[in-house]
Amino acid sequence: MFETIMSFLAALNTNVLWGIPMVVLMIGTGVFLLIITRGVVFARFNVVMRYTTKTLFKRVDKSELGEGSISPFQAVCTALAATLGTGNIVGVALAVATGGPGSIFWLWLSALAGMVIKFCEVTLSVAYRTRNERGEIVGGPMYYISRGLGTKWLAVLFAIFGFLASFGIGASVQANSLAGSVHETFDIPFVVIGAVLALLAGLVLIGGITRISQITELLVPFAAIFYLVCAIAVLIFNATEIPAAIAQIFRDAFTGTAATGGFLGATVMYACRVGMSRGVFTHEAGMGSAPIAHASADTDHPARQGLWGTFEVFFDSIVMCTITGLVIITSGLWCADPMMSEGAMSSLAFEQSIPGGQYVVTVGLMLFAFATLIAWYYYGEKCVEYLFRGRRFGRVAIRLYQVAYVAMVFAGCVASLDTVWELADLFNGLMAIPNLIALIALAPVIRRLSADFFRDPDRIRPRNTDYRDLLTFRDGE
């Protein structure tokens, strides 16, 4: 019976929730929103990059924070902490190993749609955010679904799926990836890794969004720079292979990949499905998770924080995933041995090019996985808070969730996670459905907010400016 259920879940994830139907829904939503916003994210991409890079490392005094409780950069670091992770290293290797180099092209296409989608969902999240019983700023899909569409049951569904997904992709999967890499490299027992990781996670999580954002603000830039520097060093070593690798990405995207070495070959359709689904998995645009973090940012206009959402997808997929893909392709390992794991493939690609390269993937996975782990806790906590808000045992529910999450971190280090991976993929896909419905239904609001901001993007609006006249309220609270 258990094997039958697992086979059903695997088929559901592969063929529906993370297959062509989801790819079509994601890309279709991205194209629709691109038309609604008149392509402003790409037409004014210079504004996106100018604002985000200009304020990237600007220090913000706590006393300067207005409506939000954290800075825009801290918000994007928390969101990037959840997206930058195993998907950028192991996930890209999996895409190339199974779909061929052409899958990278389709990953790029997924990222282009994702840049529009995340701009829109972050903008809505800030526009419809509110305060909880403790006076903290909260937001996310459950709030713009409930307050904007008036469909509380759909908001509740999103919160349930988000809460359940956090145990999988947030706690167990990240902990397992981290523990496996550390054990393989340093031969530390899994139980010891689990105990230390659970303790560290617990110490960070009790501080809420403020402490989580402070940790991710330090951890994410360091981890990203460390990984990028090492990956670029590998590409410099393999510089003569880069032109051929790029040519193969474009060629195989439309012709498929013939069998070479240990590679069995991939059709155009399979490369498209693998590349796009891995792209959605790594940048999370459309899932509705990142807007929960962005809602806490201090910003003068909802669409200004939306720029950070666009930057987030650009950096995650166009930059990080592309560099990882080129490292894998130029190494030639993607078609060398069909029995080689994706993690081992990534490690060996670095090891054969730079001294000590085998430690790059281990350290990268350690940093990225821990950042993802703590960021996803915050997403899950806000979902639990939404489900139990206004109830006497609401705080108790959050404490119980906190204990359960830390326990799942420990369990993830010592357990086999085939089942958890399937369940995580299931709930991640289910999160996207109510969120994408809301994005389509609230498209007129997105259009008005976008037009209002880009009419004069350099103007800083007064703090706590009211944008209610641009919104639609059908409050389902």
C-alpha positions in Angstrom: 0.0 0.0 0.0 2.8 2.4 0.9 4.7 1.8 -2.3 1.4 2.3 -4.3 0.9 5.7 -2.5 4.5 6.8 -3.2 4.2 5.8 -6.9 1.0 7.8 -7.1 2.6 10.9 -5.5 5.7 10.6 -7.8 3.5 10.4 -10.9 1.3 13.3 -9.7 4.4 15.5 -9.0 6.2 14.5 -12.2 3.3 14.7 -14.6 1.0 17.4 -13.1 2.3 19.6 -10.2 5.8 19.8 -11.5 5.2 18.7 -15.0 3.9 20.3 -18.2 0.5 21.5 -16.7 2.3 23.5 -14.0 4.9 24.8 -16.5 2.1 26.0 -18.8 0.2 27.6 -15.9 3.4 29.4 -14.7 4.5 30.6 -18.1 0.9 31.5 -19.1 0.5 33.5 -15.9 3.9 35.2 -16.5 2.9 36.2 -20.1 -0.5 37.4 -18.9 1.0 39.6 -16.2 3.7 40.8 -18.6 0.9 42.1 -20.9 -1.1 43.6 -18.0 2.0 45.5 -16.8 3.0 46.4 -20.3 6.3 44.7 -19.9 7.5 47.4 -17.5 9.9 45.1 -15.6 11.9 44.5 -18.8 11.3 47.9 -20.4 12.5 49.6 -17.2 15.0 46.9 -16.2 17.6 49.7 -15.7 15.3 51.0 -12.9 15.2 47.6 -11.3 19.0 47.2 -11.3 19.7 50.8 -10.4 17.6 50.8 -7.3 18.5 47.4 -6.0 22.2 47.5 -6.6 22.4 51.1 -5.4 20.9 50.2 -2.0 22.3 46.6 -1.9 24.6 47.2 1.1 23.2 50.4 2.5 23.0 50.1 6.2 19.6 51.1 7.6 19.2 52.4 11.2 16.4 50.7 13.1 15.1 54.2 14.0 14.6 54.9 10.3 12.3 52.0 9.7 8.7 53.1 9.1 5.8 50.8 8.3 8.0 47.8 7.9 10.0 46.0 10.6 13.1 45.2 8.4 15.0 46.9 5.6 14.3 46.0 1.9 17.7 44.4 1.7 17.0 42.2 4.8 13.7 41.2 3.2 15.3 40.1 0.0 18.1 38.3 1.8 15.5 36.3 3.8 13.7 35.5 0.5 16.9 34.7 -1.2 17.9 32.5 1.7 14.8 30.3 0.9 15.5 30.2 -2.9 19.3 29.9 -2.9 20.0 26.4 -1.9 20.3 22.9 -3.1 18.4 23.8 -6.2 21.1 26.1 -7.4 23.8 23.4 -7.0 22.3 20.0 -7.1 19.1 20.9 -8.9 20.9 22.4 -11.9 23.2 19.4 -12.0 20.0 17.2 -12.1 18.5 19.2 -14.9 21.6 18.9 -17.1 22.2 15.3 -16.2 18.6 14.3 -17.2 17.5 16.9 -19.7 20.8 17.7 -21.3 22.4 21.2 -21.8 19.3 22.4 -23.5 17.4 22.3 -20.2 19.4 25.5 -19.2 17.7 27.4 -22.0 14.3 26.5 -20.7 15.4 27.3 -17.2 16.2 30.8 -18.5 12.7 31.1 -20.0 11.2 30.1 -16.7 13.2 32.8 -15.0 12.0 35.5 -17.4 8.4 34.6 -16.5 9.4 34.3 -12.9 10.8 37.9 -12.8 7.4 39.2 -13.8 5.4 37.0 -11.5 7.6 37.7 -8.4 7.4 41.5 -9.1 3.6 41.2 -9.0 3.2 38.9 -6.0 5.7 40.9 -3.9 3.9 44.1 -4.9 0.5 42.7 -3.8 2.0 41.3 -0.6 3.2 44.8 0.5 0.0 46.5 -0.7 -2.4 44.2 1.3 -0.2 43.7 4.4 -1.6 44.3 7.8 -0.7 44.1 11.5 -1.2 41.0 13.7 -2.3 41.0 17.3 1.2 42.0 18.5 1.4 44.9 16.1 3.8 43.3 13.8 3.6 43.8 10.0 2.4 40.6 8.2 1.5 39.8 4.7 1.7 37.2 1.9 -0.7 35.4 -0.5 -3.1 34.4 2.3 -3.7 38.1 3.1 -4.1 39.4 -0.5 -6.3 36.4 -1.3 -8.5 37.1 1.7 -8.5 40.9 1.7 -8.3 41.4 -2.0 -10.5 38.6 -3.3 -12.7 37.9 -0.2 -12.2 34.2 -0.6 -11.1 33.2 2.9 -11.3 29.4 2.1 -8.7 29.8 -0.7 -6.4 31.8 1.7 -6.8 29.0 4.3 -5.8 26.4 1.7 -2.7 28.3 0.9 -1.7 28.6 4.5 -2.3 24.9 5.1 -0.1 23.9 2.1 2.6 26.4 3.1 2.6 25.2 6.7 3.0 21.6 5.6 5.5 22.4 2.9 7.8 24.1 5.4 8.4 20.7 7.2 9.5 19.2 3.9 11.5 21.6 1.7 12.3 23.8 4.7 13.3 21.5 7.5 13.9 18.0 6.5 15.2 18.3 2.9 17.7 21.1 3.7 18.9 19.4 6.9 19.3 16.1 5.0 21.3 17.7 2.2 23.5 19.6 4.7 24.1 16.5 6.8 24.9 14.2 3.9 27.4 16.6 2.5 29.1 17.3 5.8 29.2 13.5 6.7 30.7 12.6 3.3 33.4 15.3 3.5 34.3 15.3 7.2 33.0 11.9 8.3 31.0 13.4 11.2 28.2 11.1 12.5 24.7 12.1 11.4 23.4 12.2 15.0 26.0 14.8 16.0 25.3 16.9 12.9 21.6 16.7 13.6 22.0 17.7 17.3 24.2 20.7 16.5 22.0 21.9 13.5 18.8 21.6 15.6 20.4 23.6 18.4 21.6 26.4 16.0 18.3 26.5 14.3 16.4 26.8 17.5 18.6 29.7 18.7 17.9 31.6 15.5 14.2 30.8 15.2 13.2 32.1 18.6 14.2 35.6 17.5 11.5 35.8 14.9 11.8 37.7 11.6 14.2 40.3 13.1 16.9 37.7 14.0 16.2 35.6 10.9 16.7 38.7 8.7 19.9 39.7 10.6 21.4 36.2 10.1 20.4 36.0 6.4 21.7 39.5 5.8 25.2 38.2 6.7 24.9 34.7 5.5 23.4 35.0 2.1 25.9 37.6 0.6 28.9 35.7 2.0 27.6 32.3 0.7 26.8 33.7 -2.7 30.1 35.5 -3.1 32.1 32.5 -1.9 30.3 30.2 -4.3 30.4 32.6 -7.3 34.1 33.3 -6.9 34.9 29.5 -6.8 32.6 28.8 -9.7 34.1 31.6 -11.8 37.6 30.2 -11.0 36.5 26.9 -12.5 35.1 28.6 -15.6 38.4 30.5 -16.1 40.2 27.2 -15.9 37.7 25.8 -18.5 37.4 29.1 -20.5 38.1 27.4 -23.9 35.1 25.2 -23.4 32.6 28.0 -22.6 31.7 29.0 -26.2 31.0 25.4 -27.1 28.9 24.9 -24.0 26.8 28.0 -24.7 26.3 26.9 -28.3 25.2 23.5 -27.1 22.7 25.0 -24.7 20.9 26.8 -27.5 21.3 24.0 -30.0 20.0 21.2 -27.7 17.1 23.3 -26.5 15.5 22.9 -30.0 17.0 19.7 -31.2 17.3 17.5 -28.2 20.5 15.9 -26.9 21.9 12.8 -28.5 23.3 10.0 -26.4 26.9 10.5 -25.5 29.0 8.5 -23.0 26.8 7.6 -20.1 24.1 10.0 -21.2 20.9 8.4 -22.6 19.8 11.3 -24.6 16.8 13.7 -24.1 14.1 15.0 -26.4 13.2 18.7 -26.8 10.0 18.2 -24.8 11.8 16.5 -21.9 14.5 19.1 -21.8 11.8 21.8 -21.7 9.9 20.1 -18.9 13.0 19.5 -16.8 14.5 22.9 -17.3 11.3 24.8 -16.6 10.3 22.7 -13.6 13.8 23.0 -12.0 13.7 26.8 -12.7 10.4 27.1 -10.9 11.7 25.0 -8.0 14.8 27.1 -7.5 13.4 30.7 -7.9 10.0 29.8 -6.3 8.2 32.5 -8.3 4.5 31.8 -8.3 4.7 29.6 -5.2 3.9 32.6 -2.9 6.5 31.9 -0.3 8.9 34.8 -0.8 6.2 37.5 -0.6 5.7 36.5 3.1 9.2 37.8 3.8 9.0 40.9 1.6 5.8 42.0 3.3 7.8 43.0 6.4 10.1 45.4 4.4 10.2 49.1 5.1 9.4 50.7 1.7 7.6 53.8 0.4 5.7 52.0 -2.4 4.6 48.4 -2.8 6.0 48.2 -6.4 9.4 49.4 -5.2 9.7 46.3 -3.1 8.5 44.4 -6.1 11.8 45.5 -7.8 13.6 43.4 -5.2 11.4 40.4 -6.2 12.5 40.8 -9.8 16.2 41.1 -8.8 15.8 38.0 -6.6 14.8 35.8 -9.6 17.4 37.4 -11.8 20.2 36.7 -9.4 19.0 33.3 -8.4 18.3 31.8 -11.9 20.0 34.0 -14.5 23.2 34.4 -12.6 23.6 31.5 -10.1 22.0 28.7 -12.0 23.7 29.7 -15.3 27.1 29.7 -13.7 26.5 26.3 -12.1 25.2 24.9 -15.4 28.3 26.1 -17.3 30.5 24.5 -14.6 28.7 21.2 -15.1 28.6 21.3 -18.9 32.2 22.4 -19.4 33.4 19.7 -17.0 32.0 17.0 -19.3 30.8 15.0 -16.3 27.1 15.4 -17.1 27.4 12.6 -19.8 30.2 10.6 -18.2 28.6 8.2 -15.7 24.8 7.7 -15.5 25.2 6.3 -11.9 26.9 9.4 -10.6 24.8 11.4 -8.1 24.1 15.0 -8.8 25.9 16.1 -5.6 29.0 14.1 -6.5 28.9 15.5 -10.1 28.9 19.0 -8.7 31.7 18.3 -6.3 33.9 16.6 -8.9 33.3 19.4 -11.4 35.0 21.8 -8.9 37.6 19.3 -7.7 39.0 18.6 -11.1 39.6 22.3 -11.8 40.7 24.1 -8.6 42.7 22.9 -5.5 40.4 21.9 -2.7 37.4 22.2 -5.1 35.7 19.3 -3.4 35.0 21.5 -0.4 33.3 24.2 -2.4 30.0 22.3 -2.8 30.1 21.1 0.8 30.6 24.6 2.2 28.1 26.1 -0.3 25.5 23.5 0.6 26.1 24.1 4.4 25.6 27.8 4.1 22.8 27.8 1.6 20.9 24.9 3.3 21.0 26.6 6.7 19.8 29.9 5.3 17.0 28.1 3.5 16.1 26.2 6.6 15.6 29.3 8.8 13.8 31.3 6.1 11.3 28.6 5.5 10.6 28.4 9.2 9.4 32.0 9.0 7.1 31.2 6.1 5.6 28.3 8.0 5.2 30.3 11.2 3.3 33.1 9.4 1.0 30.4 7.8 0.3 28.9 11.3 -0.3 32.4 12.6 -2.8 33.1 9.9 -4.7 29.8 10.6 -4.9 30.3 14.3 -5.0 34.1 14.6 -7.7 35.5 17.0 -7.8 32.2 18.9 -6.8 31.8 22.5 -4.3 29.0 21.7 -2.8 30.8 18.7 0.6 31.5 20.5 0.6 27.9 21.8 0.1 26.7 18.2 3.1 28.7 17.1 5.3 27.3 19.9 4.2 23.8 19.1 5.1 24.4 15.4 8.5 25.8 16.5 9.2 22.6 18.5 8.0 20.4 15.7 10.1 22.3 13.1 13.3 21.9 15.2 12.5 18.2 15.7 12.1 17.8 11.9 15.5 19.4 11.4 17.1 16.7 13.6 15.0 14.0 11.9 16.0 15.2 8.5 19.7 14.7 9.4 19.3 11.0 10.3 16.5 9.8 8.1 16.0 8.7 4.5 13.9 11.4 2.8 12.5 9.9 -0.4 9.0 10.2 1.0 9.6 13.7 2.4 10.9 14.9 -1.0 7.7 13.7 -2.7 5.5 15.3 -0.1 7.5 18.5 -0.2 7.1 18.7 -4.0 3.4 18.0 -3.6 2.7 20.8 -1.1 5.0 23.2 -3.0 3.0 22.7 -6.1 -0.3 23.0 -4.3 0.8 26.3 -2.8 1.2 27.7 -6.3 -2.4 27.1 -7.4 -4.3 29.5 -5.1 -1.5 32.0 -5.4 -1.6 32.1 -9.2 -5.4 32.3 -9.2 -5.1 35.4 -7.0 -2.4 37.0 -9.2 -4.7 36.6 -12.3 -7.8 37.9 -10.4 -5.9 40.9 -8.9 -4.2 41.8 -12.2 -6.1 45.2 -12.4 -4.7 46.1 -9.0 -1.2 45.1 -10.1 -1.6 47.3 -13.2 -2.6 50.3 -11.2 0.2 50.0 -8.6 2.8 49.4 -11.3 1.6 52.4 -13.4 1.6 54.6 -10.3 5.1 53.7 -9.3 6.8 53.8 -12.7 5.2 57.1 -13.5 8.0 58.5 -11.3 10.1 55.7 -9.9 12.8 58.0 -8.4 10.3 60.0 -6.3 10.4 58.8 -2.6 6.8 58.9 -1.3 6.1 60.1 2.3 6.1 57.4 4.9 2.9 55.4 5.4 1.4 56.8 2.2 -2.1 55.3 1.7 -2.6 53.3 -1.5 -6.1 52.1 -0.7 -7.5 54.0 -3.7 -5.5 51.8 -6.0 -6.6 48.5 -4.3 -9.7 46.4 -4.4 -11.0 45.2 -1.0 -13.4 42.3 -0.7 -12.3 41.6 2.8 -12.9 37.9 3.7 -11.4 38.1 7.2 
